[in-house]
Each structure stands twice: as C-alpha cells, then as structure tokens.
Amino acid sequence: DDHEAIETNIDVRTNTPLASVFKNDFWGNPLHDPESHKSYRPLTILTFRWNYWIHGLSPYGYHIVNIILHAIVCVIFLFVLIQVGLDDDTAFITALLFGCHPIHTEAVANIVGRAEILSSLFYL
C-alpha cells in the first residue's frame, strides 16, 4: 500500500496543484472515477505531501513522522486517563501498554497507517 499511496500518488508531489488533494481519493484517483475507492483523507495526503517536500521519496522521514504522531497520541491518552480519574502510576502504565501494544504495529510501521494515527489524534 505504501507504494501506491506515496510513490504513484500524484497528489503527494509538490508540483501538483494543492486543490487536487481535495478532489481526489486517498490513492490519487478522482473521486468521480468509477475506479476510485472513495476513501477521502485529505489531511493524511497533506501530511504525506509535507513529508515529500522535506524527504522526497525516502521512507525514513515518513516512518519518523508516524512514530512521532504515535508518541503524541500516547501522551494525549495519558492525560485523558488522568482526567478521567486514574492515578498517575496506573495512567502511565496503561498509556505505556497502549503505546507498545502489538495491535498498533501496522498503523505505525506502514506509512499508510498514518490515517489511523491521525484519526486517533483527533478523536482524543
């Protein structure tokens, strides 16, 4: 999926008009195209575009951003746990388990998993 979402997606390229991000699906196909999956995630594509502007097609930068975003989600989750009444130690251990749980591997390790990380970020 990373190949289609980054390397072949013209919306990620900085020489493509910015407006196309809002007219195309996650994979760079026009939303009105019958081949489109209709998966509309412009914020995720904008973050990919930012990554492309800084790192080009080098996967290193994309993975670092996913790790940073996941860490931010874990810290926000910690604060949410404290707000709902957990003591600091229990909240910290819970947030640590949340951050290290294997279920998050795909979202953090795969570049396209950024959509899930961003949805968690905005949900919290």
Salt bridges, closest charged atoms under 4 A:
GLU7 OE1 - HIS3 ND1 3.04
